Amino acid sequence: LELYQRALAASEKSTQSRMTPLQRSELDCKIGQALYRSGKQEQAVEYLRQALRRLGVSFPQTRKGIKAATLVELLKCLPVLLLHGPQGKVPPDAPLSPENELQFRIFETLAFTDYFSEPQRVLLDMLLGFKAVRSRPRSSQYVVTMSGLGLAFSLLGIGWLARRCIARAFRFAEVIGDEAALGSCYLFQGLVQEHDGQS
């Protein structure tokens, strides 16, 4: 954390080594993640949301705004969740931009902070994370967001959709042969079962 903050201070003092918005957002994200690991969640969220703003991504602050944005993003991704079952063919990948990769990391961390502090935000976190990586289904990022959506739907009491997302995540993790992605599936499955009183 101290090293990231020093890098930020050095960049701000220098006129020749000014960071691009992407670089500054990357640094804000790293500081936010370091603060999150240190248990300083409120400070972490501030840096993570600042990183999003630098990427041009807005995030609603009010309950009404969160509900409206969640509905919009949910309607966008429902075809993927409903029309393609867990046993469907895994489509080919498209490359992710550095901005989308960074957005995924930010929303993944925000989802964990919101899980304990503001559960109503978790679904929007995961939907926006999914939006960033949906073009690359053969990736650990896709698997994480899909299993995270399973947890979010479980928190909302939509058990059948939660199970569908978790099953799809397991399927894709097995196809790409990524042990870390598979581990994420088991993590989110455990959280879903805990929430549903099954563990």
C-alpha positions in Angstrom: 0.0 0.0 0.0 2.8 2.4 0.9 4.6 1.8 -2.4 1.4 2.5 -4.4 0.9 5.7 -2.5 4.5 6.8 -3.1 4.1 6.1 -6.8 1.0 8.2 -6.8 2.6 11.1 -5.0 5.7 10.9 -7.3 3.5 11.0 -10.4 1.5 14.0 -9.1 4.7 16.0 -8.4 6.3 15.2 -11.8 5.3 17.1 -14.9 7.1 14.7 -17.2 5.7 11.4 -15.9 2.0 12.2 -15.7 -0.1 9.0 -15.7 -2.7 8.3 -18.3 -6.3 7.9 -17.0 -5.9 4.2 -17.4 -2.6 4.1 -15.4 -4.1 6.3 -12.7 -7.2 4.1 -12.5 -5.0 1.0 -12.3 -3.1 2.6 -9.3 -6.3 3.6 -7.6 -7.5 0.0 -8.0 -4.4 -1.4 -6.5 -4.6 1.0 -3.5 -8.3 0.1 -3.1 -7.5 -3.6 -3.1 -4.7 -3.2 -0.7 -7.0 -1.2 1.7 -9.6 -3.9 1.3 -7.1 -6.6 2.3 -6.2 -4.5 5.3 -9.8 -4.4 6.5 -10.3 -0.7 5.6 -13.4 -1.2 3.5 -14.7 2.3 3.4 -11.4 3.8 2.2 -11.1 0.9 -0.2 -14.5 1.6 -1.8 -13.6 5.3 -2.2 -10.5 4.4 -4.2 -12.3 1.7 -6.3 -15.1 4.1 -7.2 -12.6 6.8 -8.1 -10.9 4.3 -10.4 -14.2 3.7 -12.1 -14.8 7.4 -12.6 -11.4 7.7 -14.2 -12.5 5.0 -16.7 -15.7 6.9 -17.4 -17.9 4.4 -15.6 -20.7 5.9 -13.4 -22.1 4.1 -10.4 -25.4 5.2 -8.8 -25.3 6.2 -5.1 -29.0 6.2 -4.2 -31.2 3.1 -3.7 -33.5 4.3 -6.4 -30.6 4.7 -8.8 -29.1 1.3 -7.9 -32.4 -0.4 -8.6 -32.9 1.4 -11.9 -29.3 0.6 -13.1 -29.6 -3.0 -11.9 -32.8 -3.5 -13.9 -31.2 -2.1 -17.1 -28.2 -4.3 -16.8 -30.3 -7.3 -15.9 -32.4 -7.0 -19.0 -29.2 -6.8 -21.1 -27.8 -10.1 -19.8 -31.0 -12.1 -19.3 -30.8 -13.6 -22.8 -27.4 -15.1 -21.9 -28.6 -16.4 -18.6 -31.9 -17.8 -19.9 -31.3 -18.9 -23.5 -28.0 -20.7 -23.0 -28.1 -23.4 -20.4 -25.2 -24.8 -18.4 -24.6 -27.6 -20.9 -24.6 -25.2 -23.9 -21.6 -24.9 -26.1 -18.9 -22.5 -24.8 -18.7 -19.7 -27.5 -15.3 -18.5 -28.8 -13.4 -15.6 -27.1 -13.0 -12.1 -28.2 -10.1 -10.0 -26.8 -10.7 -7.9 -23.8 -9.4 -4.3 -23.7 -7.2 -3.3 -20.7 -10.0 -1.0 -19.6 -12.5 -4.0 -19.4 -10.0 -6.2 -17.6 -9.5 -3.4 -15.0 -13.2 -2.9 -14.7 -13.6 -6.6 -13.9 -11.0 -6.4 -11.1 -12.7 -3.3 -9.6 -16.2 -4.8 -9.6 -15.0 -8.1 -8.2 -13.5 -6.3 -5.2 -16.5 -4.1 -4.8 -18.8 -7.1 -4.8 -16.9 -8.6 -1.8 -17.0 -5.3 0.1 -20.7 -4.8 -0.7 -21.5 -8.4 0.3 -20.8 -7.4 4.0 -21.9 -3.8 4.0 -24.4 -3.1 1.2 -25.9 -6.3 -0.2 -28.3 -4.5 -2.4 -25.3 -3.4 -4.6 -23.9 -6.9 -5.1 -26.1 -7.8 -8.1 -25.2 -4.5 -9.9 -21.5 -5.1 -9.1 -21.6 -8.5 -10.7 -23.8 -7.4 -13.6 -21.3 -4.6 -14.5 -18.4 -7.0 -14.0 -20.1 -9.5 -16.4 -20.7 -6.7 -18.9 -17.0 -6.0 -18.9 -15.9 -9.6 -19.6 -18.9 -11.3 -21.4 -17.1 -11.2 -24.7 -14.5 -13.6 -23.3 -16.3 -16.7 -22.0 -13.3 -18.9 -22.0 -11.6 -17.0 -19.2 -11.4 -17.1 -15.4 -12.9 -13.6 -15.3 -16.1 -14.9 -17.0 -16.4 -17.8 -14.6 -15.9 -15.6 -11.6 -18.6 -13.2 -12.7 -21.0 -15.9 -13.6 -20.6 -17.7 -10.2 -20.8 -14.2 -8.5 -24.2 -13.6 -10.3 -25.3 -16.9 -8.8 -24.6 -15.5 -5.3 -26.3 -12.2 -6.1 -29.5 -14.0 -7.3 -29.4 -16.1 -4.2 -29.3 -13.0 -2.0 -32.4 -11.8 -3.9 -34.2 -15.1 -3.3 -34.1 -16.2 -6.9 -32.8 -19.7 -6.2 -33.4 -21.3 -9.6 -31.5 -18.6 -11.4 -28.7 -18.7 -8.8 -28.3 -22.5 -9.4 -28.3 -22.0 -13.2 -25.5 -19.4 -13.0 -23.4 -21.6 -10.6 -23.9 -24.6 -12.9 -22.9 -22.6 -15.9 -19.8 -21.3 -14.1 -18.7 -24.9 -13.2 -19.2 -26.0 -16.8 -17.1 -23.2 -18.2 -14.4 -23.6 -15.6 -14.1 -27.3 -16.6 -13.9 -26.4 -20.3 -11.1 -24.0 -19.8 -9.3 -26.2 -17.3 -8.6 -23.4 -14.9 -8.1 -24.6 -11.3 -8.3 -21.1 -9.9 -11.6 -20.5 -11.7 -12.9 -23.8 -10.4 -12.0 -22.8 -6.9 -14.0 -19.6 -7.3 -17.0 -21.7 -8.3 -16.7 -23.7 -5.1 -16.3 -20.5 -3.1 -19.5 -18.9 -4.5 -21.4 -22.2 -4.3 -20.5 -22.4 -0.6 -21.7 -18.9 0.0 -24.9 -19.6 -1.8 -25.5 -22.8 0.3 -24.7 -20.9 3.5 -27.2 -18.2 2.6 -29.8 -20.8 1.7 -29.1 -22.6 5.0 -27.7 -25.7 3.3 -24.4 -25.8 5.1 
